[in-house]
Amino acid sequence: MRSLTVELGDRSYPIHIGPGLLGRADLVLPHLAAPSVAIVSNTTVAPLYMTALADPLRAAGVTVTEVVLPDGEAWKTLDTLNQVFDALLRARCERKTTLIALGGGVIGDLTGFAAATYLRGVPFIQIPTTLLSQVDSSVGGKTGVNHALGKNMIGAFYQPRLVLADTDTLRTLPDAELAAGLAEVIKYGLIRDLPFLEWLEAHMASLVARDTAALVEAIERSCHNKAEVVAEDEHEGGVRALLNLGHTFGHAIETAAGYGNWLHGHAVAAGTLLAAETSLGLGWIGEADVARIEALFGRAGLPLRAPDFGVERYLDLMAQDKKVEAGRIRFILLKALGEAVVSAAVPTELLHRVLSGRFIESGARPLASASA
């Protein structure tokens, strides 16, 4: 097991990474406010891992309420959030009941938002079971749900007390979901860690083959990068925005395609290529850099083209992005490989060129459309 800490003063919390952690009640018990938990999962993950998590806690004297939701991005809504509240109220969960998110990013975001708002705030723990959630969404306290007009537009910053990333759960992950997680892993190398990017180029085959040592290393390096950024800028007032490389374009893809039809990491990969093309158009990176990014995404098994929804549809959706300020879209772009910046100074004609260019393809689809 490897461990690191998200440094947030008296709200700091550990991240434990490695195989065989799911049944380690000893890692969970110190972070409970009372011997009472509600484990929130979904219909895909619960049959695989609920018993492994719940039984050791029950054996330790913890009261466990199980909440199982439908699976998929399409269910990341206020209506589903109410299902969580209904279950908590029926079980008479109290302010010291800890909510535990057992699943991918949808479950983590929903459970975190439920914890932030149930009884005006209860403790919660993240136990992510997908690569994407282990390296990104479980760390940093972003929680929320989607709205028909935009992804993650309703939510709160609310930090967990513990993140437990059991790499054994990645064995049952569909290939498309593994690739989706690799998109977020690659992101850290692109925005702030060139040596990590070079390591990924050397070890991508091992990651795709699910080599445990390679996965642990990639997860730890990714979480280390995110933990540093979150410690510096918890509420995304500055440097934390850089973690959204590819997301302005990517969220537009997810919204326009219909939630769940593109996996988040697939949309981020296609969006990152659009961001790279924009950076190229500004003269910040070279054609060889763009080719290098495209090649690495290709080796990870990620989509390399975004759907053609039309330039105006893209611009309309991106204008609703959370990073918009004073009506101007703020893009995360690359000054160089390993160095990202936030910029609103992107000429309209360049955006039109990028959104009708080589990384846009009519009928482009992700490798899979089901979320796990």
N, C-alpha and C positions, 0 to 999 in steps of 0.2 A: 504494500500500500504506500502511495505517495500522498503527502498532504501539503497544503498551502493555505494561506489566510487572506481573506479580503479585509483589508485594514480600514475600518470605519469607526475607530474609537471604541466606545462601549457597545457598539452594534457590530463589531467585527465578528466574522464567522469563518469556520474552517471548511475547506473542500477536501474530501478524501477521494482518491482515485485508485482503482485497482480491481482485480478479480475477487469474487467471493465475498463482497461486502454487504449484499442485500440482507442476509440473515444475521448480520452483526448488530444485535440489539444493544450491545455495549457501546456502540458508536452513537446510537440514537438517544438512549436514555438520559445522558447528561444534559441534553438540550430540550427536554420536556419540562414545561412549567408545572405539570400535574400528570398523574398516571392515566391520561385520557387522550386518545388521538382519533382523528377521522382521516382515513386514507382515501384519497380521491384518485380514481383511475378510470380506464375506459374498457370497452368490451374486447379489445385486442390484447391489452397488456395485463388486465386483471387475471384472466385464466392462466397466464404464464407465471406471474410473479406475486400476486396478492398473498397467497398462502406463505410463500417464503419470507415475506416481510412481516405479515400479521402474526403468524404463530409464535415466533420468538418473543415478540412484544407481549402477547397474551401470557406466555409462559413466565414473563418477568412481572406479571401483575398489572399490566396496562389494559385498560378498557379500550377496545378497538371498534369503531364504527366504519363500515365499508360503504363507499359511495362509488358506483360504477356508472359512467356516462357513455353515451354513444361516441364512436371513434370518428375523428376527422376534423379538418379545419372548418368545414361547413357548420359544425356545432359550437364553434367558439363565439357564442352569442350571449346576450343578456338573458334570453330565455333559458339557456343551459345553466347559466350562473344561478338563476332562480331554483333550478333543480337541486343545486348544491345547498342553497339556503334551506330549501324544504327539508332535505335530509338532515341537516344540522339541527334544525328546530325540532323535528320529530324525535331525534335522539337526545334532545335537551343538552346539546353541547354548550359548554360554558366558556368564559373568557380565558380560562387556562387550558382549554382543549387545544391541542396542536393539530393543525391541518398538515397532512403529508401528501405532497403531489407525487404520485407514482405513474410516470408516463413520459411522453415527449413534450414538445413545446406548448401544444394546445392545453394539455392538462396542467402543466406548470404555470402558464399564464392565467388560466381560469382559477386554479386553486389559490394562487398568490393574490389575485384580486378579491376572491372570496374572503381570504384571511385578512386583507386590508380593510374590509368593509363589514364583515360579520361582527356584531356587537362592538362596532367601531374599532376593531383590530384585535386579532388573536395571533398567537405564534404560528409559524409554518416552517416546514422543512421541504427541501427539494430532493427527490430521488429520481433523476432523469434516466430514461431507458433508451434514448436514441443518441446517436453521436452528436447531432445538431444541438440537442438540449444539454448534453454534457459539456459542450465547449462554448455554449453561448447563452441560451435563454434561461438556464437555471441559475446563472451567475449575474449578480448586479441589481436585482430587485425590480426589473421592469415587469409589470403585470398588466393584464387587460383583456379586452374582448374586441372583436371586429364589429364594424358598422357597415351597412350596405354601401355607404359612400366612401369607405376607407378602412384599411387594415390597422388594427391596434389603436383606434382613435379614442377609445374609452378605457381608462385604466388608472393606475397609480404606481408610484415608486414605493416599493415595500420589500424590505430585505428579508431573506430567510435566516434561520438560525444555524442551518447546516446544509451543505450540499454533499450528497453521497453518490458518486458516479461509479457504479459497478460495471466494469467492462464485460463481464459475462453476459449482460443483457444484450450486447451487440451481436451475439451469435445468432439470435433469432430475427435480427433486423433485415428487412428486404434490401437487396442490392441498391435499389433506387434511393432508399432512405439513408443508407451508408454514404452514397455519393452526395446527397443533400447536406449531410454533416460535414463532409470534406470541403464543400464550398465555403463554409464558415471558418474552417481551419485555415484554408488558403488565405482567406481575408486577412488574418492577423499578420501573416508574412508580408502581404502587399502593403498594409497600412503603416507598419511600424517595426518590423522585425525581419530584415533582409536575410540574416543568417538562418532563420527558421524557414523562410521561403526556399532557400537553397537546400536545406535539410529535407523539405518536402519533395523537392525535385528528385533528390537522391533516393527517397524512401517511399514514393507513392505506390509502387508495386506491392510493397509489404503492407501498407495501409489497406489497399484494395483487397488483399488476401486475408485481412483481419488478423495479422500477426499481433499477438497481445502486447509484446514489448513495444512495438512501433505505435500501437494505439495509445498505450499509457503515456508514452513520450509526447505524442501529438496533443493529447488531451491536457496534459500538465502544462505544456508550453502555451497552449491556447488560453487556458484558465489563468496562467500567470500574467499573460498580456492583458487579459480583460480585467483581472483583479487590480492591476496597476492603474489602468484607466479609470475604473470605477472609484478607486480610492482618491484619485485626483479630482474627479468631476462626477459625483454621484448622480446629479439630476440633469445631466446632459446640457449644461450651460456653456460648455466649451469643447474640450478635447474629446469627450465621450461621443460626440456626434460622428467622429471619424470611424467609429465601429459600424457605421451604417453604409460603408462602401457598397455600392450596388443595390442598396435597399430602396432608394427613391425610384429608380427604374423598376426594381423587382417588385415592390409593393403594387405598382401600377399594373404589372403583369398579373399578379395574383387577383387583384380586384376585377380587372377587365375580363379575365378568363373565368371568373367565378371561383369562390373560395374552395380549395381542395382539389381543383383541377390541375394546378401546378404546385408541387411541393415547394415549400419556402426556399430551401437551399437551391433548388433548380432555378427558381426565379432570380435569386441573388446572383447565381453564376451568370445567367444571361444578362442581368442588370449590370454586373461588374464589367463585362465586355463592352457594354454601351458606355459605361463610365470611362473605361480605358480609351475607347474611341474618341470620347469627348476630350480627354486629357491629351491625346495625340493631336486633335484639332487645335488645341490651344498651344501646341508646341512644347509641352512639358515632358512628354515621354516620346520615345521613338517607335518606329514600326517594329523593330526587333523586340521591344518590350511587350507590345501588344501580342505579337506572335508567341512570346514566351508564356504569357498568361493563358492564351487560348490553348496552347499545347498542354499545360498543366491541368486545366479544367478537363480537357479531352481525356487525359490519362486517368483522371478521377472518375470518368464515366458520366460527366455532366453535360447538359444541353449547351450548345454553343450558339444558338440563335434564339432570338425573342420573337413572339408572334407579331404579325402585322395587324395591329388594331387601328392604324392610322395615326398620323402625327398629332392631330388635334385631340384625339382621345387620350393619348399619352400625356400631352401637356395639361389637359383638364384634370386628369387624375393626379399628376404630380403637383399640381397647384394646391391640392388638398393635403399634401405631405405635412407631417408634424413639424418639420424643420423650416417651413415657409416663414419668412419674416417680412413684414411690411409689404406683403403681396409678392415677394420675390422668392423663387425656388432656390434653395441652397443645396448645392450638389457636393458630394464627397468625391474628390478627384485625386489623381496621382501626380504629384510633382516629380516623383521618381519611384522606382520599385523600392518599397520599404518606407515611403514617405507620402502620407496622404494630407490633404488640405480641404477645408470647407470654402466653397466659393459660390457666390451668386452672380459672378461676372461672366456668364456664359452667353455669348451672342445668340440671339434667336435663330439666325440663319444656320449656325453650327448645330443647334439642337435639331432643326429640321433635317439637316444633312445626316446626322447620326441616326435619327429615328426613321429614316427611309433608306439607310445604308446597308452595308454588307452583313451586319449582325442582326438585321431584321429579315424575317423570312415568312412568307405567307404559309399558313398551315403548320408553323413550327409547334412542336409538342414536346413536353418533358418525357423522360423515359418511362415514367409511371404516373398514374393520376390518383392513386390511393394513398392515404396517409395512415401510418401505423403508430 
